[in-house]
Each structure stands twice: as C-alpha cells, then as structure tokens.
Amino acid sequence: MERRRGSLVFALAIVLSTGSGAAGYEATTVSNAGALEGKVVFNGPKPPPRKVTPTKDAEVCGGPREAAQIAVSSDGAVGDAVVFIQKVAQGKAWDKSASPPLLTNHQCEFTPRVQIVPIGTEMEFSNGDPVFHNLHAFLDKSTIHNVSLPKSGRKIRRPLGEPGMVRVDCDSHPWMRAWIFVADSPYYAQTGPDGHFVIKDVPPGSYNVMAWHEYTGVTEVSLTVKPGAAAPVTVTLQKNGAANGAAK
C-alpha cells in the first residue's frame, strides 16, 4: 500500500489540476456500491496556538489572541480535515443544496474556516462586520477572485470553476484566512470534531484517498472498495516525516 504526504498545502491543488478533468465527471447509476468509513487522526506533539495580532479596526476586530493550529481531541481525532477520492470519472449524482454555500466573517474572522463545494458552484460572500473587507481568493498562487465586500451585508456571488484548494485572505486584515475545497466529484467529506467521515455510494475499485488539513498538508492512502461493503480506513496526519494511512 502506497503512503505519501504532500509537503506543501497547495500540493492538493496541484494534484487535482493535473488529474482527470472535472468536466469529464459523469453521474450514472452505481451498481453494488461500497463506501468509505474512517477517521482522521494526528500523530505528534500538539503545536502551540497561532498568535492572532489585529493591526487595525480594534473596536471590531478585538485585540491580540490565540487560536489552535489544528483541532485535536483527547484521542487524537482531527476536525475540519478534508477527505476526498481522487480521479473518480463517474458515479453517484451530486447532492443538491437548497441554498448557495456562504463565506462570511464576524469580528474580522472568516466563517466557516474550512468548507467543501462542488465544482461550478456560484459561491456567496458577505461581510458581517461594520468595517471594510477585501476578499482575495487564490488557487495555488494564482488569483481567482479579488473583490471588495460592502459593509451592508449584501451578498456577492462568484463562481468557483476549477478544482483544488482555494485559499481566501483579506487584503485589509492579513490575519484573516479561510479555505474552500472545490471538489471535482461528489466523493468527499469533511471531518467533525470526532475525526470521523463517511463517503457513500462508491463504485467498486481501487482508489487513492486524499486527506488534507491546513496544518499538516496532504496525506494519500491507497485502498480498494469492494462491492456492497464499507472499506474502513484510518488516516494519520503528521507535520514532519512520513504520514500514515491504514486501510483495515
């Protein structure tokens, strides 16, 4: 079984952009579908919190504070990890959302910090603060959106048409950051505080499963999904050295 870890956060965007084209994904009937059921955990000393030092608009943004670099539970489970199956050409239909996904902000922090959207999504952005914010979105090192957010809370829509991990910063408040994973197939999940994830209706076959967290980067695990069965997997993230993935 292959086990590899990307050394850079943006390795995920590179992996996706060099894979099969997202436009080629075909929704079809899946016979004898299987599933992935697993958990993402962290191996290593818990890192010190990152320091947040607002430099302007203190009446809204607040003062210096600390925030965790990675959310790890007492048993090592990792929240807000993105898990997806790489290069799935056809399979289940996309889930339909009742409303467009939203990225907003409160007290000069983006919320949610991590989310997943399907490719081609028209994303909504809004400003929840009474101060100016400028949203600057990058795919790898390329700017894909650079827009001013009005103070009124009016929503602005922008498309996300390329797969990969999009980093969102505010040019006016440089400590602000969020991540939007643009998926090229519906085979993805985001872990909750317990680190667990489930990806259903997977066509039987052999796959590379990718797990990403902003602190550790990318881990890749190879596994096989059998007809009508759930493939259990534990993905172990590490900041340095080889990361491990174990299909049981």
C-alpha positions as CSV (number, residue, x, y, z in Angstrom):
1,M,0.0,0.0,0.0
2,E,1.3,3.4,-1.0
3,R,1.6,6.1,1.6
4,R,2.7,9.6,0.7
5,R,2.4,13.1,2.2
6,G,2.4,16.3,0.2
7,S,5.0,18.7,1.7
8,L,3.0,21.8,0.7
9,V,-0.5,22.9,1.5
10,F,-1.1,23.7,-2.2
11,A,0.0,20.2,-3.3
12,L,-3.7,19.4,-3.2
13,A,-4.4,22.0,-5.8
14,I,-1.6,20.7,-8.0
15,V,-2.7,17.1,-7.7
16,L,-6.2,18.0,-8.8
17,S,-5.3,20.3,-11.6
18,T,-3.1,17.6,-13.2
19,G,-5.7,14.9,-12.8
20,S,-8.6,14.0,-15.0
21,G,-10.7,17.0,-16.0
22,A,-13.6,17.8,-13.7
23,A,-15.8,18.5,-16.7
24,G,-15.5,14.8,-17.5
25,Y,-17.3,13.5,-14.4
26,E,-20.4,11.6,-15.3
27,A,-23.3,11.0,-13.0
28,T,-24.7,7.4,-13.5
29,T,-26.3,4.5,-11.7
30,V,-23.8,2.8,-9.4
31,S,-24.3,-0.9,-9.0
32,N,-23.1,-2.8,-6.0
33,A,-21.8,0.4,-4.4
34,G,-19.5,0.3,-1.5
35,A,-18.4,3.0,0.9
36,L,-15.5,4.5,2.9
37,E,-15.8,4.8,6.6
38,G,-12.9,6.2,8.5
39,K,-11.3,8.6,10.9
40,V,-8.6,11.2,10.6
41,V,-6.1,11.4,13.5
42,F,-3.0,13.4,14.2
43,N,0.3,11.9,15.3
44,G,2.8,14.1,17.1
45,P,3.1,16.8,19.7
46,K,0.2,19.2,19.7
47,P,1.5,22.5,18.2
48,P,1.4,25.8,20.1
49,P,-1.5,28.0,19.2
50,R,-1.0,30.5,16.4
51,K,-1.0,34.1,17.5
52,V,-3.5,36.5,16.1
53,T,-2.5,40.1,16.2
54,P,-5.0,42.6,14.8
55,T,-3.4,45.7,13.5
56,K,-6.4,47.9,12.7
57,D,-10.1,48.3,13.5
58,A,-9.7,47.2,17.1
59,E,-13.2,48.2,18.0
60,V,-14.5,45.4,15.7
61,C,-11.6,43.0,15.3
62,G,-10.6,42.9,19.0
63,G,-7.1,42.6,20.5
64,P,-4.3,40.0,20.3
65,R,-5.5,36.4,20.9
66,E,-4.5,32.8,20.2
67,A,-6.2,30.1,18.1
68,A,-5.4,26.4,17.7
69,Q,-3.4,25.5,14.6
70,I,-5.2,22.1,14.5
71,A,-8.2,20.9,16.4
72,V,-7.2,17.6,18.1
73,S,-9.5,15.7,20.5
74,S,-8.2,13.8,23.5
75,D,-8.0,10.6,21.4
76,G,-6.1,12.3,18.6
77,A,-9.1,12.9,16.3
78,V,-8.8,15.8,13.8
79,G,-11.7,18.1,13.0
80,D,-12.0,20.2,9.8
81,A,-10.0,17.7,7.7
82,V,-11.0,17.4,4.0
83,V,-11.1,13.9,2.7
84,F,-11.8,13.0,-1.0
85,I,-11.3,10.2,-3.5
86,Q,-9.0,11.3,-6.4
87,K,-9.9,10.9,-10.0
88,V,-13.4,9.4,-10.0
89,A,-14.6,9.5,-13.6
90,Q,-18.3,8.5,-13.0
91,G,-20.6,7.6,-10.1
92,K,-23.4,9.0,-8.0
93,A,-25.2,12.2,-8.7
94,W,-24.2,15.5,-7.0
95,D,-26.2,16.4,-3.9
96,K,-28.3,19.4,-4.4
97,S,-28.2,22.2,-1.8
98,A,-31.2,24.3,-1.0
99,S,-29.1,27.5,-1.0
100,P,-25.7,28.5,-2.2
101,P,-22.7,28.0,0.1
102,L,-21.7,31.1,2.0
103,L,-18.5,32.5,3.3
104,T,-18.9,35.4,5.7
105,N,-17.0,37.0,8.6
106,H,-17.5,38.0,12.2
107,Q,-15.2,40.2,14.2
108,C,-12.6,40.0,11.4
109,E,-12.5,36.2,11.2
110,F,-13.9,34.3,8.2
111,T,-16.5,31.7,8.9
112,P,-16.5,28.8,8.3
113,R,-12.8,28.5,8.1
114,V,-13.0,25.3,6.0
115,Q,-15.7,24.1,3.7
116,I,-16.3,22.0,0.6
117,V,-18.3,22.9,-2.5
118,P,-18.9,21.2,-5.9
119,I,-17.0,22.5,-8.9
120,G,-19.1,25.1,-10.8
121,T,-20.6,26.4,-7.6
122,E,-21.6,30.1,-7.5
123,M,-20.4,30.9,-4.1
124,E,-21.9,33.6,-1.9
125,F,-19.7,36.0,0.0
126,S,-20.8,38.6,2.6
127,N,-19.4,41.0,5.2
128,G,-20.8,40.6,8.7
129,D,-18.7,43.4,10.1
130,P,-19.2,47.2,10.0
131,V,-15.7,47.7,8.6
132,F,-14.3,47.2,5.1
133,H,-13.0,43.8,4.0
134,N,-11.4,42.9,0.7
135,L,-11.7,39.2,-0.2
136,H,-8.7,37.8,-2.1
137,A,-9.0,34.1,-3.3
138,F,-6.1,32.1,-4.6
139,L,-5.9,28.7,-6.3
140,D,-2.2,27.7,-5.9
141,K,-0.5,31.1,-6.4
142,S,-3.0,32.5,-8.9
143,T,-5.7,35.0,-8.0
144,I,-9.1,33.8,-9.0
145,H,-11.2,36.5,-7.2
146,N,-10.3,39.8,-5.7
147,V,-13.4,41.7,-4.6
148,S,-14.4,44.4,-2.0
149,L,-17.1,43.3,0.4
150,P,-19.6,46.1,1.2
151,K,-20.4,46.8,4.9
152,S,-24.1,46.4,4.4
153,G,-24.0,42.6,4.5
154,R,-25.2,42.4,0.8
155,K,-24.2,39.1,-0.7
156,I,-21.8,38.9,-3.7
157,R,-21.7,35.8,-5.9
158,R,-18.7,34.5,-7.6
159,P,-18.2,31.2,-9.5
160,L,-15.6,28.5,-8.5
161,G,-14.9,26.7,-11.8
162,E,-11.6,25.0,-11.2
163,P,-10.9,22.1,-8.8
164,G,-8.5,22.4,-5.9
165,M,-7.9,24.0,-2.5
166,V,-8.8,27.7,-2.6
167,R,-7.1,30.0,0.0
168,V,-9.1,33.1,0.9
169,D,-7.4,36.1,2.6
170,C,-8.5,39.6,3.4
171,D,-6.1,42.2,2.0
172,S,-7.2,44.7,4.6
173,H,-6.8,42.3,7.6
174,P,-3.9,40.0,6.8
175,W,-4.5,37.5,9.7
176,M,-7.9,36.5,8.2
177,R,-7.9,33.2,6.3
178,A,-10.4,30.6,5.1
179,W,-10.2,27.5,2.9
180,I,-12.7,26.3,0.2
181,F,-12.1,22.9,-1.3
182,V,-13.6,22.8,-4.8
183,A,-14.4,19.1,-5.5
184,D,-14.4,17.6,-9.0
185,S,-16.6,14.7,-7.9
186,P,-19.2,14.2,-5.2
187,Y,-16.9,11.8,-3.3
188,Y,-15.7,13.9,-0.5
189,A,-16.3,14.5,3.2
190,Q,-15.3,16.9,6.0
191,T,-14.5,15.6,9.4
192,G,-16.3,16.8,12.5
193,P,-14.7,17.1,16.0
194,D,-14.6,13.3,16.3
195,G,-12.5,13.0,13.2
196,H,-14.9,10.6,11.5
197,F,-16.1,10.6,7.9
198,V,-18.3,8.5,5.6
199,I,-18.3,8.6,1.8
200,K,-21.2,6.6,0.4
201,D,-22.2,5.1,-3.0
202,V,-18.6,4.5,-4.1
203,P,-18.2,2.4,-7.3
204,P,-16.2,-0.8,-6.5
205,G,-12.5,-0.4,-7.4
206,S,-9.1,0.7,-6.3
207,Y,-8.6,4.4,-5.3
208,N,-6.2,7.0,-3.9
209,V,-7.9,8.7,-1.0
210,M,-6.5,12.2,-0.1
211,A,-6.8,13.8,3.3
212,W,-5.9,17.5,3.9
213,H,-5.5,19.7,6.9
214,E,-4.1,23.3,6.7
215,Y,-1.5,22.5,9.4
216,T,-0.2,19.2,8.0
217,G,-0.8,19.4,4.3
218,V,-1.9,16.3,2.3
219,T,-1.7,12.6,3.0
220,E,-2.5,10.0,0.4
221,V,-3.8,6.5,1.1
222,S,-4.4,3.7,-1.5
223,L,-7.2,1.3,-0.9
224,T,-9.9,-1.0,-2.5
225,V,-13.6,-0.6,-2.2
226,K,-15.4,-3.9,-2.6
227,P,-19.0,-4.3,-3.9
228,G,-21.6,-3.8,-1.2
229,A,-19.0,-3.3,1.6
230,A,-17.6,-0.5,3.6
231,A,-13.8,0.0,3.4
232,P,-12.6,1.1,6.9
233,V,-9.6,3.4,6.9
234,T,-7.7,5.5,9.4
235,V,-5.6,8.4,8.1
236,T,-2.8,9.6,10.3
237,L,-1.6,13.1,9.7
238,Q,1.9,14.3,10.7
239,K,3.5,17.7,10.4
240,N,7.0,16.3,9.7
241,G,8.2,12.9,8.4
242,A,6.1,10.3,6.7
243,A,2.4,10.3,7.3
244,N,0.5,7.1,7.5
245,G,-2.7,5.8,6.1
246,A,-4.0,2.4,7.1
247,A,-6.8,0.5,5.3
248,K,-8.1,-2.3,7.5
